[in-house]
């Protein structure tokens, strides 16, 4: 069986890592080992960040809904309970957008929620 040389594959692998580390400062973009560590860490943070963004957006929506609900004389939890009782199935993203962009429609929804408490 012939001897297999892996130079081409190794070079491709190193080039791929160094290309991903382009723009990093100092040895992080020049030296393979530090570049590999930096790229792996960056990919980890990117993966984790995609999960955290969803969590952060939900927190923002809840804060906006709470502020708008309090302007209409309800707390957030009572507002959500009233919505469930009224059978209104709007998600928090839409409710937050209504609270910011169309306060009159949100006030109407809040009245419906208050009625079903």
Secondary structure as a PSIPRED ss2 file (coil, helix, strand):
# PSIPRED VFORMAT (PSIPRED V4.0)

   1 X C   1.000  0.000  0.000
   2 X C   1.000  0.000  0.000
   3 X C   1.000  0.000  0.000
   4 X C   1.000  0.000  0.000
   5 X C   1.000  0.000  0.000
   6 X C   1.000  0.000  0.000
   7 X H   0.000  1.000  0.000
   8 X H   0.000  1.000  0.000
   9 X H   0.000  1.000  0.000
  10 X H   0.000  1.000  0.000
  11 X H   0.000  1.000  0.000
  12 X H   0.000  1.000  0.000
  13 X H   0.000  1.000  0.000
  14 X H   0.000  1.000  0.000
  15 X H   0.000  1.000  0.000
  16 X H   0.000  1.000  0.000
  17 X H   0.000  1.000  0.000
  18 X H   0.000  1.000  0.000
  19 X H   0.000  1.000  0.000
  20 X H   0.000  1.000  0.000
  21 X C   1.000  0.000  0.000
  22 X C   1.000  0.000  0.000
  23 X C   1.000  0.000  0.000
  24 X C   1.000  0.000  0.000
  25 X C   1.000  0.000  0.000
  26 X H   0.000  1.000  0.000
  27 X H   0.000  1.000  0.000
  28 X H   0.000  1.000  0.000
  29 X C   1.000  0.000  0.000
  30 X C   1.000  0.000  0.000
  31 X C   1.000  0.000  0.000
  32 X H   0.000  1.000  0.000
  33 X H   0.000  1.000  0.000
  34 X H   0.000  1.000  0.000
  35 X H   0.000  1.000  0.000
  36 X H   0.000  1.000  0.000
  37 X H   0.000  1.000  0.000
  38 X H   0.000  1.000  0.000
  39 X H   0.000  1.000  0.000
  40 X H   0.000  1.000  0.000
  41 X H   0.000  1.000  0.000
  42 X H   0.000  1.000  0.000
  43 X H   0.000  1.000  0.000
  44 X H   0.000  1.000  0.000
  45 X H   0.000  1.000  0.000
  46 X H   0.000  1.000  0.000
  47 X H   0.000  1.000  0.000
  48 X H   0.000  1.000  0.000
  49 X H   0.000  1.000  0.000
  50 X H   0.000  1.000  0.000
  51 X H   0.000  1.000  0.000
  52 X H   0.000  1.000  0.000
  53 X H   0.000  1.000  0.000
  54 X H   0.000  1.000  0.000
  55 X H   0.000  1.000  0.000
  56 X H   0.000  1.000  0.000
  57 X H   0.000  1.000  0.000
  58 X H   0.000  1.000  0.000
  59 X H   0.000  1.000  0.000
  60 X H   0.000  1.000  0.000
  61 X H   0.000  1.000  0.000
  62 X H   0.000  1.000  0.000
  63 X H   0.000  1.000  0.000
  64 X H   0.000  1.000  0.000
  65 X H   0.000  1.000  0.000
  66 X H   0.000  1.000  0.000
  67 X H   0.000  1.000  0.000
  68 X H   0.000  1.000  0.000
  69 X H   0.000  1.000  0.000
  70 X H   0.000  1.000  0.000
  71 X H   0.000  1.000  0.000
  72 X C   1.000  0.000  0.000
  73 X C   1.000  0.000  0.000
  74 X C   1.000  0.000  0.000
  75 X C   1.000  0.000  0.000
  76 X H   0.000  1.000  0.000
  77 X H   0.000  1.000  0.000
  78 X H   0.000  1.000  0.000
  79 X H   0.000  1.000  0.000
  80 X H   0.000  1.000  0.000
  81 X H   0.000  1.000  0.000
  82 X H   0.000  1.000  0.000
  83 X H   0.000  1.000  0.000
  84 X H   0.000  1.000  0.000
  85 X H   0.000  1.000  0.000
  86 X H   0.000  1.000  0.000
  87 X C   1.000  0.000  0.000
  88 X C   1.000  0.000  0.000
  89 X C   1.000  0.000  0.000
  90 X C   1.000  0.000  0.000
  91 X C   1.000  0.000  0.000
  92 X H   0.000  1.000  0.000
  93 X H   0.000  1.000  0.000
  94 X H   0.000  1.000  0.000
  95 X H   0.000  1.000  0.000
  96 X H   0.000  1.000  0.000
  97 X H   0.000  1.000  0.000
  98 X H   0.000  1.000  0.000
  99 X H   0.000  1.000  0.000
 100 X H   0.000  1.000  0.000
 101 X H   0.000  1.000  0.000
 102 X C   1.000  0.000  0.000
 103 X H   0.000  1.000  0.000
 104 X H   0.000  1.000  0.000
 105 X H   0.000  1.000  0.000
 106 X H   0.000  1.000  0.000
 107 X H   0.000  1.000  0.000
 108 X H   0.000  1.000  0.000
 109 X H   0.000  1.000  0.000
 110 X H   0.000  1.000  0.000
 111 X H   0.000  1.000  0.000
 112 X H   0.000  1.000  0.000
 113 X H   0.000  1.000  0.000
 114 X H   0.000  1.000  0.000
 115 X H   0.000  1.000  0.000
 116 X C   1.000  0.000  0.000
 117 X C   1.000  0.000  0.000
